[in-house]
Amino acid sequence: MKDFEKKISQNYFLKTLILDYPIRSGQQIYSNNSDLVINNHVNYGAELISDGNVHIYGKVRGKVLAGVKGDKNSQIFCSNFNPELIAISGKYMLTDQIPKNFLGKSVNVTLRDDTLCIKLLK
């Protein structure tokens, strides 16, 4: 570990973790103190976990957790939305709780007043 990396506290984010391959069932990807970008699909049974924002430029069927260390300003962006579970800063929503009009669409998920809010992206 380099000296400057030792000086970075948990409040500072490192470079974004970018992955260009599909995330398979059973895989768990964690981006420590950074955002996570997936340029492919996330299969059912896979988990994306990030201390920051999560961007998925593909179909998501697995679990997506953003702001896991408590960052309530973290967001989830997805181009084809059909997750098992979504969560921001510990507040979560399961598939059956997600309104059907968002499934298969491009969406942005935010946390407002401890409630997950989903909006369509154009």
PyMOL commands that set and color helices and strands:
alter all, ss='L'
color gray80, all
select helices_A, chain A and resi 3-7+95-97+100-102
alter helices_A, ss='H'
color red, helices_A
select strands_A, chain A and resi 17-19+28-31+36-38+47-50+54-60+63-66+76-81+85-88+91-94+107-112+115-120
alter strands_A, ss='S'
color yellow, strands_A
deselect
rebuild
show_as cartoon
